[in-house]
């Protein structure tokens, strides 16, 4: 993996996240480690990525999520040229929804 964010501290953070067992534990951990604004921004980006994969327009996405066109563009770049993290998670979320 050739990641610009990879270091010992980030590895520890991700190891900690992987120890969380359910949504309630995620809420507790992320509320302590992040600001509400940071969590909301991450959630917004994931929603933008979902909508982009569903071929929604920038205008629709901005109106429904409140995301700026700059944020939408950045998420779109990540979907197309990024490390494939969004696609990995979105594929798994879609698979989980199918299993319901």
Biopython code that builds the backbone (N, CA, C, O; Angstrom):
import numpy as np
from Bio.PDB.StructureBuilder import StructureBuilder

atoms = [
    (1, "UNK", "N", (0.844, -1.182, 0.000)),
    (1, "UNK", "CA", (0.000, 0.000, 0.000)),
    (1, "UNK", "C", (0.882, 1.235, 0.000)),
    (1, "UNK", "O", (1.832, 1.335, 0.776)),
    (2, "UNK", "N", (0.562, 2.161, -0.865)),
    (2, "UNK", "CA", (1.313, 3.402, -0.971)),
    (2, "UNK", "C", (0.416, 4.550, -0.534)),
    (2, "UNK", "O", (-0.135, 5.267, -1.369)),
    (3, "UNK", "N", (0.271, 4.721, 0.767)),
    (3, "UNK", "CA", (-0.633, 5.739, 1.286)),
    (3, "UNK", "C", (0.144, 6.905, 1.869)),
    (3, "UNK", "O", (1.138, 6.723, 2.571)),
    (4, "UNK", "N", (-0.326, 8.097, 1.567)),
    (4, "UNK", "CA", (0.307, 9.307, 2.097)),
    (4, "UNK", "C", (0.017, 9.507, 3.575)),
    (4, "UNK", "O", (0.712, 10.269, 4.247)),
    (5, "UNK", "N", (-1.010, 8.824, 4.089)),
    (5, "UNK", "CA", (-1.379, 9.010, 5.497)),
    (5, "UNK", "C", (-0.814, 7.926, 6.402)),
    (5, "UNK", "O", (-0.946, 8.014, 7.623)),
    (6, "UNK", "N", (-0.187, 6.907, 5.828)),
    (6, "UNK", "CA", (0.271, 5.761, 6.614)),
    (6, "UNK", "C", (1.451, 6.129, 7.507)),
    (6, "UNK", "O", (2.500, 6.577, 7.043)),
    (7, "UNK", "N", (1.242, 5.924, 8.789)),
    (7, "UNK", "CA", (2.314, 6.032, 9.772)),
    (7, "UNK", "C", (1.870, 5.274, 11.021)),
    (7, "UNK", "O", (0.765, 4.733, 11.063)),
    (8, "UNK", "N", (2.714, 5.235, 12.015)),
    (8, "UNK", "CA", (2.453, 4.474, 13.233)),
    (8, "UNK", "C", (1.188, 4.947, 13.954)),
    (8, "UNK", "O", (0.408, 4.126, 14.437)),
    (9, "UNK", "N", (0.984, 6.248, 14.027)),
    (9, "UNK", "CA", (-0.181, 6.793, 14.738)),
    (9, "UNK", "C", (-1.482, 6.498, 13.996)),
    (9, "UNK", "O", (-2.500, 6.177, 14.609)),
    (10, "UNK", "N", (-1.436, 6.610, 12.683)),
    (10, "UNK", "CA", (-2.630, 6.308, 11.894)),
    (10, "UNK", "C", (-2.944, 4.825, 11.966)),
    (10, "UNK", "O", (-4.111, 4.442, 12.049)),
    (11, "UNK", "N", (-1.919, 3.988, 11.935)),
    (11, "UNK", "CA", (-2.134, 2.544, 12.114)),
    (11, "UNK", "C", (-2.837, 2.274, 13.439)),
    (11, "UNK", "O", (-3.768, 1.470, 13.492)),
    (12, "UNK", "N", (-2.404, 2.932, 14.499)),
    (12, "UNK", "CA", (-3.029, 2.748, 15.816)),
    (12, "UNK", "C", (-4.484, 3.198, 15.810)),
    (12, "UNK", "O", (-5.345, 2.531, 16.384)),
    (13, "UNK", "N", (-4.760, 4.328, 15.163)),
    (13, "UNK", "CA", (-6.132, 4.808, 15.062)),
    (13, "UNK", "C", (-7.006, 3.787, 14.335)),
    (13, "UNK", "O", (-8.086, 3.440, 14.813)),
    (14, "UNK", "N", (-6.545, 3.315, 13.198)),
    (14, "UNK", "CA", (-7.341, 2.359, 12.427)),
    (14, "UNK", "C", (-7.502, 1.039, 13.168)),
    (14, "UNK", "O", (-8.560, 0.414, 13.090)),
    (15, "UNK", "N", (-6.472, 0.606, 13.883)),
    (15, "UNK", "CA", (-6.592, -0.605, 14.708)),
    (15, "UNK", "C", (-7.675, -0.410, 15.769)),
    (15, "UNK", "O", (-8.456, -1.322, 16.039)),
    (16, "UNK", "N", (-7.718, 0.776, 16.366)),
    (16, "UNK", "CA", (-8.739, 1.075, 17.375)),
    (16, "UNK", "C", (-10.135, 1.041, 16.754)),
    (16, "UNK", "O", (-11.060, 0.476, 17.337)),
    (17, "UNK", "N", (-10.287, 1.639, 15.582)),
    (17, "UNK", "CA", (-11.586, 1.646, 14.906)),
    (17, "UNK", "C", (-12.035, 0.218, 14.591)),
    (17, "UNK", "O", (-13.213, -0.111, 14.727)),
    (18, "UNK", "N", (-11.111, -0.607, 14.180)),
    (18, "UNK", "CA", (-11.448, -1.996, 13.842)),
    (18, "UNK", "C", (-11.879, -2.808, 15.065)),
    (18, "UNK", "O", (-12.473, -3.876, 14.917)),
    (19, "UNK", "N", (-11.589, -2.318, 16.261)),
    (19, "UNK", "CA", (-12.021, -2.993, 17.485)),
    (19, "UNK", "C", (-13.463, -2.678, 17.864)),
    (19, "UNK", "O", (-14.052, -3.365, 18.699)),
    (20, "UNK", "N", (-14.030, -1.647, 17.258)),
    (20, "UNK", "CA", (-15.417, -1.283, 17.563)),
    (20, "UNK", "C", (-16.351, -2.376, 17.039)),
    (20, "UNK", "O", (-16.190, -2.857, 15.917)),
    (21, "UNK", "N", (-17.322, -2.758, 17.859)),
    (21, "UNK", "CA", (-18.142, -3.919, 17.523)),
    (21, "UNK", "C", (-19.529, -3.595, 16.996)),
    (21, "UNK", "O", (-20.173, -4.453, 16.393)),
    (22, "UNK", "N", (-20.003, -2.372, 17.213)),
    (22, "UNK", "CA", (-21.353, -2.056, 16.755)),
    (22, "UNK", "C", (-21.499, -0.541, 16.598)),
    (22, "UNK", "O", (-20.588, 0.221, 16.922)),
    (23, "UNK", "N", (-22.652, -0.124, 16.100)),
    (23, "UNK", "CA", (-22.896, 1.290, 15.827)),
    (23, "UNK", "C", (-22.821, 2.124, 17.097)),
    (23, "UNK", "O", (-22.269, 3.224, 17.079)),
    (24, "UNK", "N", (-23.370, 1.617, 18.209)),
    (24, "UNK", "CA", (-23.345, 2.364, 19.469)),
    (24, "UNK", "C", (-21.908, 2.629, 19.925)),
    (24, "UNK", "O", (-21.604, 3.728, 20.389)),
    (25, "UNK", "N", (-21.025, 1.641, 19.800)),
    (25, "UNK", "CA", (-19.619, 1.846, 20.141)),
    (25, "UNK", "C", (-18.977, 2.873, 19.215)),
    (25, "UNK", "O", (-18.144, 3.669, 19.647)),
    (26, "UNK", "N", (-19.363, 2.855, 17.948)),
    (26, "UNK", "CA", (-18.843, 3.856, 16.999)),
    (26, "UNK", "C", (-19.263, 5.257, 17.418)),
    (26, "UNK", "O", (-18.454, 6.185, 17.415)),
    (27, "UNK", "N", (-20.531, 5.402, 17.779)),
    (27, "UNK", "CA", (-20.996, 6.718, 18.239)),
    (27, "UNK", "C", (-20.173, 7.188, 19.433)),
    (27, "UNK", "O", (-19.730, 8.336, 19.462)),
    (28, "UNK", "N", (-19.968, 6.329, 20.401)),
    (28, "UNK", "CA", (-19.217, 6.714, 21.608)),
    (28, "UNK", "C", (-17.788, 7.127, 21.263)),
    (28, "UNK", "O", (-17.310, 8.170, 21.707)),
    (29, "UNK", "N", (-17.118, 6.307, 20.474)),
    (29, "UNK", "CA", (-15.724, 6.577, 20.142)),
    (29, "UNK", "C", (-15.577, 7.843, 19.302)),
    (29, "UNK", "O", (-14.772, 8.719, 19.619)),
    (30, "UNK", "N", (-16.358, 7.931, 18.233)),
    (30, "UNK", "CA", (-16.213, 9.077, 17.346)),
    (30, "UNK", "C", (-16.657, 10.379, 17.992)),
    (30, "UNK", "O", (-16.119, 11.440, 17.677)),
    (31, "UNK", "N", (-17.627, 10.312, 18.888)),
    (31, "UNK", "CA", (-18.034, 11.527, 19.597)),
    (31, "UNK", "C", (-16.912, 12.026, 20.499)),
    (31, "UNK", "O", (-16.753, 13.232, 20.691)),
    (32, "UNK", "N", (-16.139, 11.105, 21.047)),
    (32, "UNK", "CA", (-15.005, 11.501, 21.892)),
    (32, "UNK", "C", (-13.801, 11.967, 21.073)),
    (32, "UNK", "O", (-13.114, 12.907, 21.472)),
    (33, "UNK", "N", (-13.539, 11.326, 19.942)),
    (33, "UNK", "CA", (-12.305, 11.601, 19.204)),
    (33, "UNK", "C", (-12.451, 12.709, 18.164)),
    (33, "UNK", "O", (-11.455, 13.280, 17.719)),
    (34, "UNK", "N", (-13.691, 13.014, 17.777)),
    (34, "UNK", "CA", (-13.934, 13.996, 16.724)),
    (34, "UNK", "C", (-14.922, 15.055, 17.192)),
    (34, "UNK", "O", (-15.659, 14.866, 18.160)),
    (35, "UNK", "N", (-14.915, 16.159, 16.486)),
    (35, "UNK", "CA", (-15.959, 17.149, 16.733)),
    (35, "UNK", "C", (-17.213, 16.712, 15.979)),
    (35, "UNK", "O", (-17.145, 15.906, 15.052)),
    (36, "UNK", "N", (-18.333, 17.244, 16.383)),
    (36, "UNK", "CA", (-19.581, 16.949, 15.688)),
    (36, "UNK", "C", (-19.465, 17.366, 14.225)),
    (36, "UNK", "O", (-19.935, 16.651, 13.340)),
    (37, "UNK", "N", (-18.857, 18.492, 13.966)),
    (37, "UNK", "CA", (-18.689, 18.983, 12.591)),
    (37, "UNK", "C", (-17.857, 18.019, 11.752)),
    (37, "UNK", "O", (-18.168, 17.785, 10.584)),
    (38, "UNK", "N", (-16.808, 17.462, 12.336)),
    (38, "UNK", "CA", (-15.971, 16.504, 11.599)),
    (38, "UNK", "C", (-16.755, 15.238, 11.256)),
    (38, "UNK", "O", (-16.665, 14.730, 10.138)),
    (39, "UNK", "N", (-17.509, 14.742, 12.207)),
    (39, "UNK", "CA", (-18.316, 13.537, 11.963)),
    (39, "UNK", "C", (-19.362, 13.822, 10.898)),
    (39, "UNK", "O", (-19.555, 13.015, 9.989)),
    (40, "UNK", "N", (-20.039, 14.963, 11.001)),
    (40, "UNK", "CA", (-21.066, 15.330, 10.017)),
    (40, "UNK", "C", (-20.450, 15.483, 8.627)),
    (40, "UNK", "O", (-21.067, 15.097, 7.634)),
    (41, "UNK", "N", (-19.245, 16.041, 8.546)),
    (41, "UNK", "CA", (-18.573, 16.207, 7.253)),
    (41, "UNK", "C", (-18.250, 14.850, 6.629)),
    (41, "UNK", "O", (-18.424, 14.661, 5.425)),
    (42, "UNK", "N", (-17.785, 13.919, 7.436)),
    (42, "UNK", "CA", (-17.494, 12.573, 6.923)),
    (42, "UNK", "C", (-18.770, 11.886, 6.440)),
    (42, "UNK", "O", (-18.793, 11.267, 5.376)),
    (43, "UNK", "N", (-19.822, 12.005, 7.235)),
    (43, "UNK", "CA", (-21.105, 11.403, 6.861)),
    (43, "UNK", "C", (-21.634, 12.027, 5.573)),
    (43, "UNK", "O", (-22.180, 11.333, 4.716)),
    (44, "UNK", "N", (-21.468, 13.335, 5.446)),
    (44, "UNK", "CA", (-21.919, 14.029, 4.247)),
    (44, "UNK", "C", (-21.167, 13.520, 3.021)),
    (44, "UNK", "O", (-21.778, 13.290, 1.978)),
    (45, "UNK", "N", (-19.858, 13.341, 3.129)),
    (45, "UNK", "CA", (-19.055, 12.866, 2.002)),
    (45, "UNK", "C", (-19.475, 11.464, 1.570)),
    (45, "UNK", "O", (-19.526, 11.165, 0.377)),
    (46, "UNK", "N", (-19.774, 10.617, 2.537)),
    (46, "UNK", "CA", (-20.225, 9.268, 2.178)),
    (46, "UNK", "C", (-21.559, 9.334, 1.443)),
    (46, "UNK", "O", (-21.765, 8.617, 0.465)),
    (47, "UNK", "N", (-22.460, 10.187, 1.908)),
    (47, "UNK", "CA", (-23.756, 10.347, 1.228)),
    (47, "UNK", "C", (-23.565, 10.905, -0.180)),
    (47, "UNK", "O", (-24.240, 10.477, -1.117)),
    (48, "UNK", "N", (-22.652, 11.853, -0.329)),
    (48, "UNK", "CA", (-22.334, 12.395, -1.652)),
    (48, "UNK", "C", (-21.826, 11.276, -2.562)),
    (48, "UNK", "O", (-22.236, 11.185, -3.719)),
    (49, "UNK", "N", (-20.942, 10.430, -2.049)),
    (49, "UNK", "CA", (-20.412, 9.331, -2.852)),
    (49, "UNK", "C", (-21.531, 8.382, -3.296)),
    (49, "UNK", "O", (-21.554, 7.942, -4.446)),
    (50, "UNK", "N", (-22.447, 8.070, -2.392)),
    (50, "UNK", "CA", (-23.585, 7.217, -2.754)),
    (50, "UNK", "C", (-24.385, 7.845, -3.879)),
    (50, "UNK", "O", (-24.742, 7.178, -4.851)),
    (51, "UNK", "N", (-24.663, 9.121, -3.743)),
    (51, "UNK", "CA", (-25.482, 9.809, -4.738)),
    (51, "UNK", "C", (-24.765, 9.919, -6.083)),
    (51, "UNK", "O", (-25.398, 9.798, -7.132)),
    (52, "UNK", "N", (-23.458, 10.147, -6.061)),
    (52, "UNK", "CA", (-22.692, 10.192, -7.308)),
    (52, "UNK", "C", (-22.731, 8.834, -8.011)),
    (52, "UNK", "O", (-22.867, 8.768, -9.233)),
    (53, "UNK", "N", (-22.614, 7.769, -7.250)),
    (53, "UNK", "CA", (-22.684, 6.429, -7.862)),
    (53, "UNK", "C", (-24.056, 6.151, -8.433)),
    (53, "UNK", "O", (-24.201, 5.346, -9.353)),
    (54, "UNK", "N", (-25.064, 6.814, -7.889)),
    (54, "UNK", "CA", (-26.422, 6.657, -8.405)),
    (54, "UNK", "C", (-26.735, 7.682, -9.486)),
    (54, "UNK", "O", (-27.897, 7.904, -9.829)),
    (55, "UNK", "N", (-25.671, 8.312, -10.025)),
    (55, "UNK", "CA", (-25.782, 9.233, -11.163)),
    (55, "UNK", "C", (-26.640, 10.471, -10.891)),
    (55, "UNK", "O", (-27.279, 11.001, -11.800)),
    (56, "UNK", "N", (-26.650, 10.919, -9.655)),
    (56, "UNK", "CA", (-27.370, 12.149, -9.304)),
    (56, "UNK", "C", (-26.534, 13.345, -9.752)),
    (56, "UNK", "O", (-25.308, 13.257, -9.822)),
    (57, "UNK", "N", (-27.186, 14.444, -10.051)),
    (57, "UNK", "CA", (-26.477, 15.643, -10.486)),
    (57, "UNK", "C", (-25.887, 16.382, -9.289)),
    (57, "UNK", "O", (-26.308, 16.192, -8.148)),
    (58, "UNK", "N", (-24.899, 17.228, -9.581)),
    (58, "UNK", "CA", (-24.307, 18.039, -8.524)),
    (58, "UNK", "C", (-25.369, 18.886, -7.843)),
    (58, "UNK", "O", (-25.350, 19.046, -6.623)),
    (59, "UNK", "N", (-26.301, 19.432, -8.629)),
    (59, "UNK", "CA", (-27.360, 20.270, -8.061)),
    (59, "UNK", "C", (-28.219, 19.466, -7.099)),
    (59, "UNK", "O", (-28.505, 19.928, -5.995)),
    (60, "UNK", "N", (-28.634, 18.273, -7.500)),
    (60, "UNK", "CA", (-29.448, 17.423, -6.615)),
    (60, "UNK", "C", (-28.684, 17.087, -5.340)),
    (60, "UNK", "O", (-29.226, 17.152, -4.236)),
    (61, "UNK", "N", (-27.426, 16.730, -5.513)),
    (61, "UNK", "CA", (-26.606, 16.349, -4.357)),
    (61, "UNK", "C", (-26.450, 17.524, -3.404)),
    (61, "UNK", "O", (-26.611, 17.372, -2.193)),
    (62, "UNK", "N", (-26.139, 18.689, -3.947)),
    (62, "UNK", "CA", (-25.960, 19.874, -3.119)),
    (62, "UNK", "C", (-27.242, 20.220, -2.375)),
    (62, "UNK", "O", (-27.208, 20.541, -1.187)),
    (63, "UNK", "N", (-28.368, 20.155, -3.069)),
    (63, "UNK", "CA", (-29.648, 20.487, -2.441)),
    (63, "UNK", "C", (-30.002, 19.506, -1.321)),
    (63, "UNK", "O", (-30.514, 19.917, -0.280)),
    (64, "UNK", "N", (-29.733, 18.217, -1.527)),
    (64, "UNK", "CA", (-30.127, 17.206, -0.546)),
    (64, "UNK", "C", (-29.146, 17.060, 0.608)),
    (64, "UNK", "O", (-29.544, 16.702, 1.716)),
    (65, "UNK", "N", (-27.873, 17.331, 0.363)),
    (65, "UNK", "CA", (-26.868, 17.106, 1.411)),
    (65, "UNK", "C", (-26.313, 18.394, 2.005)),
    (65, "UNK", "O", (-25.773, 18.390, 3.111)),
    (66, "UNK", "N", (-26.443, 19.490, 1.274)),
    (66, "UNK", "CA", (-25.832, 20.736, 1.709)),
    (66, "UNK", "C", (-24.362, 20.828, 1.349)),
    (66, "UNK", "O", (-23.694, 21.794, 1.719)),
    (67, "UNK", "N", (-23.847, 19.835, 0.631)),
    (67, "UNK", "CA", (-22.433, 19.833, 0.250)),
    (67, "UNK", "C", (-22.168, 20.885, -0.816)),
    (67, "UNK", "O", (-23.003, 21.129, -1.687)),
    (68, "UNK", "N", (-21.013, 21.495, -0.739)),
    (68, "UNK", "CA", (-20.609, 22.454, -1.763)),
    (68, "UNK", "C", (-20.205, 21.707, -3.026)),
    (68, "UNK", "O", (-19.920, 20.510, -2.991)),
    (69, "UNK", "N", (-20.184, 22.428, -4.141)),
    (69, "UNK", "CA", (-19.745, 21.779, -5.379)),
    (69, "UNK", "C", (-18.272, 21.365, -5.284)),
    (69, "UNK", "O", (-17.860, 20.393, -5.917)),
    (70, "UNK", "N", (-17.488, 22.091, -4.505)),
    (70, "UNK", "CA", (-16.080, 21.709, -4.309)),
    (70, "UNK", "C", (-15.985, 20.365, -3.593)),
    (70, "UNK", "O", (-15.166, 19.524, -3.963)),
    (71, "UNK", "N", (-16.814, 20.157, -2.576)),
    (71, "UNK", "CA", (-16.819, 18.875, -1.860)),
    (71, "UNK", "C", (-17.296, 17.763, -2.786)),
    (71, "UNK", "O", (-16.708, 16.682, -2.816)),
    (72, "UNK", "N", (-18.349, 18.022, -3.535)),
    (72, "UNK", "CA", (-18.879, 17.016, -4.455)),
    (72, "UNK", "C", (-17.818, 16.645, -5.486)),
    (72, "UNK", "O", (-17.629, 15.467, -5.788)),
    (73, "UNK", "N", (-17.132, 17.639, -6.023)),
    (73, "UNK", "CA", (-16.078, 17.405, -7.004)),
    (73, "UNK", "C", (-14.939, 16.580, -6.418)),
    (73, "UNK", "O", (-14.415, 15.679, -7.073)),
    (74, "UNK", "N", (-14.561, 16.892, -5.187)),
    (74, "UNK", "CA", (-13.475, 16.144, -4.533)),
    (74, "UNK", "C", (-13.873, 14.692, -4.330)),
    (74, "UNK", "O", (-13.076, 13.792, -4.593)),
    (75, "UNK", "N", (-15.084, 14.449, -3.868)),
    (75, "UNK", "CA", (-15.559, 13.082, -3.673)),
    (75, "UNK", "C", (-15.599, 12.359, -5.019)),
    (75, "UNK", "O", (-15.217, 11.192, -5.114)),
    (76, "UNK", "N", (-16.058, 13.048, -6.046)),
    (76, "UNK", "CA", (-16.104, 12.443, -7.377)),
    (76, "UNK", "C", (-14.709, 12.048, -7.856)),
    (76, "UNK", "O", (-14.524, 10.972, -8.425)),
    (77, "UNK", "N", (-13.730, 12.920, -7.626)),
    (77, "UNK", "CA", (-12.344, 12.598, -7.992)),
    (77, "UNK", "C", (-11.869, 11.350, -7.266)),
    (77, "UNK", "O", (-11.193, 10.501, -7.847)),
    (78, "UNK", "N", (-12.229, 11.245, -5.986)),
    (78, "UNK", "CA", (-11.831, 10.063, -5.211)),
    (78, "UNK", "C", (-12.503, 8.799, -5.746)),
    (78, "UNK", "O", (-11.886, 7.734, -5.795)),
    (79, "UNK", "N", (-13.747, 8.921, -6.139)),
    (79, "UNK", "CA", (-14.446, 7.760, -6.702)),
    (79, "UNK", "C", (-13.784, 7.286, -7.988)),
    (79, "UNK", "O", (-13.697, 6.085, -8.242)),
    (80, "UNK", "N", (-13.321, 8.224, -8.790)),
    (80, "UNK", "CA", (-12.752, 7.884, -10.096)),
    (80, "UNK", "C", (-11.259, 7.579, -10.016)),
    (80, "UNK", "O", (-10.791, 6.610, -10.612)),
    (81, "UNK", "N", (-10.516, 8.395, -9.288)),
    (81, "UNK", "CA", (-9.054, 8.293, -9.292)),
    (81, "UNK", "C", (-8.432, 7.971, -7.944)),
    (81, "UNK", "O", (-7.208, 7.884, -7.842)),
    (82, "UNK", "N", (-9.241, 7.792, -6.910)),
    (82, "UNK", "CA", (-8.720, 7.639, -5.554)),
    (82, "UNK", "C", (-8.204, 6.244, -5.246)),
    (82, "UNK", "O", (-7.935, 5.443, -6.141)),
    (83, "UNK", "N", (-8.074, 5.981, -3.968)),
    (83, "UNK", "CA", (-7.531, 4.713, -3.477)),
    (83, "UNK", "C", (-8.572, 3.595, -3.485)),
    (83, "UNK", "O", (-8.280, 2.475, -3.065)),
    (84, "UNK", "N", (-9.767, 3.887, -3.953)),
    (84, "UNK", "CA", (-10.867, 2.933, -4.081)),
    (84, "UNK", "C", (-11.553, 2.634, -2.752)),
    (84, "UNK", "O", (-12.299, 1.661, -2.639)),
    (85, "UNK", "N", (-11.301, 3.465, -1.753)),
    (85, "UNK", "CA", (-11.927, 3.273, -0.451)),
    (85, "UNK", "C", (-13.429, 3.477, -0.471)),
    (85, "UNK", "O", (-14.175, 2.686, 0.106)),
    (86, "UNK", "N", (-13.879, 4.541, -1.138)),
    (86, "UNK", "CA", (-15.326, 4.760, -1.245)),
    (86, "UNK", "C", (-15.991, 3.566, -1.927)),
    (86, "UNK", "O", (-16.996, 3.043, -1.444)),
    (87, "UNK", "N", (-15.421, 3.143, -3.050)),
    (87, "UNK", "CA", (-16.030, 2.041, -3.798)),
    (87, "UNK", "C", (-16.058, 0.753, -2.989)),
    (87, "UNK", "O", (-17.029, -0.002, -3.051)),
    (88, "UNK", "N", (-15.011, 0.503, -2.239)),
    (88, "UNK", "CA", (-14.967, -0.678, -1.380)),
    (88, "UNK", "C", (-16.121, -0.661, -0.381)),
    (88, "UNK", "O", (-16.852, -1.643, -0.247)),
    (89, "UNK", "N", (-16.277, 0.455, 0.312)),
    (89, "UNK", "CA", (-17.321, 0.571, 1.332)),
    (89, "UNK", "C", (-18.710, 0.587, 0.701)),
    (89, "UNK", "O", (-19.626, -0.065, 1.202)),
    (90, "UNK", "N", (-18.870, 1.319, -0.381)),
    (90, "UNK", "CA", (-20.182, 1.387, -1.019)),
    (90, "UNK", "C", (-20.608, 0.033, -1.575)),
    (90, "UNK", "O", (-21.783, -0.326, -1.496)),
    (91, "UNK", "N", (-19.667, -0.721, -2.135)),
    (91, "UNK", "CA", (-19.986, -2.078, -2.609)),
    (91, "UNK", "C", (-20.459, -2.951, -1.448)),
    (91, "UNK", "O", (-21.429, -3.697, -1.574)),
    (92, "UNK", "N", (-19.771, -2.848, -0.338)),
    (92, "UNK", "CA", (-20.147, -3.664, 0.832)),
    (92, "UNK", "C", (-21.493, -3.234, 1.414)),
    (92, "UNK", "O", (-22.284, -4.077, 1.837)),
    (93, "UNK", "N", (-21.753, -1.941, 1.437)),
    (93, "UNK", "CA", (-23.044, -1.457, 1.908)),
    (93, "UNK", "C", (-24.181, -1.952, 1.006)),
    (93, "UNK", "O", (-25.239, -2.358, 1.486)),
    (94, "UNK", "N", (-23.942, -1.909, -0.302)),
    (94, "UNK", "CA", (-24.952, -2.408, -1.240)),
    (94, "UNK", "C", (-25.198, -3.903, -1.048)),
    (94, "UNK", "O", (-26.339, -4.363, -1.090)),
    (95, "UNK", "N", (-24.135, -4.644, -0.842)),
    (95, "UNK", "CA", (-24.260, -6.089, -0.609)),
    (95, "UNK", "C", (-25.031, -6.361, 0.687)),
    (95, "UNK", "O", (-25.870, -7.259, 0.749)),
    (96, "UNK", "N", (-24.733, -5.577, 1.702)),
    (96, "UNK", "CA", (-25.435, -5.731, 2.989)),
    (96, "UNK", "C", (-26.925, -5.450, 2.822)),
    (96, "UNK", "O", (-27.764, -6.149, 3.391)),
    (97, "UNK", "N", (-27.249, -4.418, 2.035)),
    (97, "UNK", "CA", (-28.660, -4.084, 1.787)),
    (97, "UNK", "C", (-29.376, -5.201, 1.039)),
    (97, "UNK", "O", (-30.558, -5.447, 1.279)),
    (98, "UNK", "N", (-28.676, -5.878, 0.140)),
    (98, "UNK", "CA", (-29.266, -6.999, -0.610)),
    (98, "UNK", "C", (-29.591, -8.164, 0.312)),
    (98, "UNK", "O", (-30.561, -8.890, 0.093)),
    (99, "UNK", "N", (-28.773, -8.337, 1.347)),
    (99, "UNK", "CA", (-28.937, -9.466, 2.264)),
    (99, "UNK", "C", (-30.076, -9.255, 3.243)),
    (99, "UNK", "O", (-30.487, -10.190, 3.930)),
    (100, "UNK", "N", (-30.587, -8.039, 3.313)),
    (100, "UNK", "CA", (-31.676, -7.753, 4.263)),
    (100, "UNK", "C", (-32.999, -8.308, 3.793)),
    (100, "UNK", "O", (-34.011, -8.153, 4.476)),
]
sb = StructureBuilder()
sb.init_structure("model")
sb.init_model(0)
sb.init_chain("A")
sb.init_seg("    ")
for serial, (resi, resn, name, xyz) in enumerate(atoms, 1):
    if name == "N":
        sb.init_residue(resn, " ", resi, " ")
    sb.init_atom(name, np.array(xyz, "f"), 0.0, 1.0, " ", f" {name:<3s}", serial, name[0])
structure = sb.get_structure()
